[in-house]
Amino acid sequence: MPGWGSGENRLSATAPACVRRNVPARAGRSVDDNSVPQGLHLRDDHDPTDPSVRGETGRWPSAADREAPVLTTAALADLERRYAEPHRTVHTWERVGELLQMAEEVVNGIAGRSAFILAILFHKAVHDPRTVDAPARSAALMREFVRADMPAAVLDRAEALIQAVACGEIPETDDASLRGDTALLLDFDHAVLGSDARRFAAHEAALREEFVHLPADRYHSARCAALRMLLWKDRIYLTDRFFLEREKRARRNIESAILQAEAA
């Protein structure tokens, strides 16, 4: 999704269908019906009551539309710039696109779609491997970027998802729908562990580059510890879909990575 937020008031046509929405044409700019992430409900930095906020049907947005996250083109451009920072080799704009594509495939299984999309977009908006407060700063950036009338419950839910991805655990909550969405997002985040051996190896190599500031022995020790913690779990993948498709392969990949790191 390298074209998102490119300054043309449109997003790349590679955006998944479940997160696409029309953007009104303005000042002679053409709009591709398949170019805008649906959950973002992209708007110009102009009067939000302008009649051009109506889509090609000529109807005003529904209540459901108004509850969708709103990000300006400037906000999206800033996000794309952040995900293109030179120290990023794993947590990139391309990875955001991959996560959105996964959401496309299971959209009907997501309880809080607006919060889910916001969490995908902002979970690594601030990414500094040398600090521990990046998730909190990412959530703060999300609250700064979305529209002022965004329901607090949506933002709170998105922040809970961002924090859950950071710690790799489902939050302690009585909200079964939040636990379910968290399990799904964590499985998205771990999906690459259960990919084919070549892609898994590429991921591990790229991850090492993001932590190039760490000495090799310290990095390999920490990475092995993190991978072992996954092996100690009854299930790496929390949803049946990912468990059946990827669990065995993920465990093989992780065991191989540990052996290689210990031998290095």
HUHUGI-V213771 format. One record per residue. N is the residue number from 1. RES is the residue in one letter. SS is DSSP state (H for helix, E for strand, L for the rest). PSI is psi in degrees with one decimal (* if undefined). Layout:
BEGIN
((N | RES | SS | PSI) (N | RES | SS | PSI))
END
This chain:
BEGIN
((1 | M | L | 46.0) (2 | P | L | -15.6) (3 | G | L | -4.9) (4 | W | L | 137.5) (5 | G | L | 36.0) (6 | S | L | 1.2) (7 | G | L | -1.7) (8 | E | L | 13.1) (9 | N | L | 36.8) (10 | R | L | 161.8) (11 | L | L | 163.4) (12 | S | L | 144.0) (13 | A | L | -4.4) (14 | T | L | -4.6) (15 | A | L | 136.2) (16 | P | L | 148.3) (17 | A | H | -34.0) (18 | C | H | -11.1) (19 | V | H | 35.8) (20 | R | L | 146.4) (21 | R | L | 147.6) (22 | N | L | 147.8) (23 | V | L | 131.2) (24 | P | L | 137.3) (25 | A | L | 145.7) (26 | R | L | 139.1) (27 | A | L | 42.4) (28 | G | L | 4.1) (29 | R | L | 130.9) (30 | S | L | 153.8) (31 | V | L | 125.9) (32 | D | L | 122.8) (33 | D | L | -24.8) (34 | N | L | 20.3) (35 | S | L | -7.0) (36 | V | L | 131.4) (37 | P | L | 124.8) (38 | Q | H | -46.9) (39 | G | H | -15.3) (40 | L | H | -29.6) (41 | H | L | 60.0) (42 | L | L | 141.8) (43 | R | E | 162.1) (44 | D | L | 164.6) (45 | D | L | 59.4) (46 | H | L | -172.7) (47 | D | L | 116.7) (48 | P | L | -10.8) (49 | T | L | 0.4) (50 | D | L | 134.8) (51 | P | H | -20.2) (52 | S | H | -4.8) (53 | V | H | -11.2) (54 | R | L | 143.8) (55 | G | L | -169.3) (56 | E | L | -16.7) (57 | T | L | -14.2) (58 | G | L | 2.8) (59 | R | L | 151.0) (60 | W | L | 152.9) (61 | P | L | 143.4) (62 | S | L | 173.6) (63 | A | H | -38.1) (64 | A | H | -39.3) (65 | D | H | -41.8) (66 | R | H | -21.3) (67 | E | L | -9.1) (68 | A | L | 151.6) (69 | P | L | 142.2) (70 | V | L | 123.1) (71 | L | L | 136.9) (72 | T | E | 164.2) (73 | T | H | -34.4) (74 | A | H | -40.1) (75 | A | H | -41.8) (76 | L | H | -38.3) (77 | A | H | -38.8) (78 | D | H | -40.6) (79 | L | H | -46.1) (80 | E | H | -39.7) (81 | R | H | -41.8) (82 | R | H | -44.2) (83 | Y | H | -9.5) (84 | A | L | 8.8) (85 | E | L | 141.8) (86 | P | L | -23.0) (87 | H | L | -4.9) (88 | R | L | 128.0) (89 | T | L | -16.8) (90 | V | L | -51.2) (91 | H | L | 74.5) (92 | T | L | 175.0) (93 | W | H | -33.6) (94 | E | H | -39.7) (95 | R | H | -37.4) (96 | V | H | -43.0) (97 | G | H | -38.8) (98 | E | H | -40.4) (99 | L | H | -39.2) (100 | L | H | -35.9) (101 | Q | H | -39.1) (102 | M | H | -39.9) (103 | A | H | -36.2) (104 | E | H | -40.4) (105 | E | H | -21.5) (106 | V | L | 28.4) (107 | V | H | -35.6) (108 | N | H | -10.2) (109 | G | H | 4.7) (110 | I | L | 122.4) (111 | A | L | -48.8) (112 | G | L | 83.9) (113 | R | H | -41.7) (114 | S | H | -47.7) (115 | A | H | -37.8) (116 | F | H | -45.4) (117 | I | H | -41.9) (118 | L | H | -40.7) (119 | A | H | -41.3) (120 | I | H | -45.4) (121 | L | H | -37.7) (122 | F | H | -0.9) (123 | H | L | -24.6) (124 | K | L | 29.9) (125 | A | L | -36.8) (126 | V | L | 119.2) (127 | H | L | 102.9) (128 | D | L | 100.9) (129 | P | L | -12.7) (130 | R | L | -8.6) (131 | T | L | 167.8) (132 | V | L | -3.4) (133 | D | L | 12.2) (134 | A | H | -41.9) (135 | P | H | -42.5) (136 | A | H | -38.9) (137 | R | H | -35.2) (138 | S | H | -43.6) (139 | A | H | -38.9) (140 | A | H | -38.5) (141 | L | H | -41.0) (142 | M | H | -47.1) (143 | R | H | -31.1) (144 | E | H | -35.4) (145 | F | H | -31.1) (146 | V | L | 167.1) (147 | R | L | 155.3) (148 | A | L | -28.0) (149 | D | L | 14.8) (150 | M | L | 129.0) (151 | P | L | 134.9) (152 | A | H | -34.2) (153 | A | H | -35.7) (154 | V | H | -45.1) (155 | L | H | -40.7) (156 | D | H | -40.8) (157 | R | H | -43.5) (158 | A | H | -40.8) (159 | E | H | -39.6) (160 | A | H | -38.8) (161 | L | H | -41.2) (162 | I | H | -44.9) (163 | Q | H | -35.3) (164 | A | H | -40.4) (165 | V | H | -38.8) (166 | A | H | -39.9) (167 | C | H | -11.0) (168 | G | L | 23.8) (169 | E | L | 150.6) (170 | I | L | 132.3) (171 | P | L | 151.8) (172 | E | L | 106.1) (173 | T | L | 153.2) (174 | D | L | -4.1) (175 | D | L | 100.7) (176 | A | H | -33.2) (177 | S | H | -35.5) (178 | L | H | -39.8) (179 | R | H | -40.3) (180 | G | H | -44.5) (181 | D | H | -37.4) (182 | T | H | -44.4) (183 | A | H | -41.4) (184 | L | H | -44.2) (185 | L | H | -37.2) (186 | L | H | -38.4) (187 | D | H | -38.1) (188 | F | H | -47.1) (189 | D | H | -32.5) (190 | H | H | 1.0) (191 | A | H | -39.7) (192 | V | H | -24.8) (193 | L | H | -28.3) (194 | G | H | 18.9) (195 | S | L | -178.8) (196 | D | L | 160.0) (197 | A | H | -36.5) (198 | R | H | -44.6) (199 | R | H | -37.9) (200 | F | H | -44.1) (201 | A | H | -39.3) (202 | A | H | -39.4) (203 | H | H | -45.0) (204 | E | H | -39.5) (205 | A | H | -41.9) (206 | A | H | -38.1) (207 | L | H | -39.2) (208 | R | H | -36.8) (209 | E | H | -34.2) (210 | E | H | -22.4) (211 | F | L | 34.5) (212 | V | L | -19.2) (213 | H | L | -15.1) (214 | L | L | 140.7) (215 | P | L | 151.2) (216 | A | H | -44.3) (217 | D | H | -39.2) (218 | R | H | -41.8) (219 | Y | H | -49.8) (220 | H | H | -35.2) (221 | S | H | -45.9) (222 | A | H | -40.1) (223 | R | H | -41.4) (224 | C | H | -39.6) (225 | A | H | -43.4) (226 | A | H | -41.1) (227 | L | H | -37.5) (228 | R | H | -37.1) (229 | M | H | -35.0) (230 | L | H | -42.0) (231 | L | H | -31.1) (232 | W | H | -17.6) (233 | K | L | 149.0) (234 | D | L | -37.1) (235 | R | L | 131.4) (236 | I | L | -43.1) (237 | Y | L | 132.1) (238 | L | L | -20.3) (239 | T | L | 147.6) (240 | D | H | -36.7) (241 | R | H | -52.5) (242 | F | H | -35.2) (243 | F | H | -47.7) (244 | L | H | -34.8) (245 | E | H | -31.2) (246 | R | H | -13.4) (247 | E | H | -52.4) (248 | K | H | -43.1) (249 | R | H | -38.4) (250 | A | H | -43.0) (251 | R | H | -38.2) (252 | R | H | -44.3) (253 | N | H | -43.6) (254 | I | H | -44.2) (255 | E | H | -40.7) (256 | S | H | -41.0) (257 | A | H | -38.7) (258 | I | H | -43.9) (259 | L | H | -42.4) (260 | Q | H | -39.8) (261 | A | H | -38.8) (262 | E | H | -28.4) (263 | A | H | -14.7) (264 | A | L | *))
END
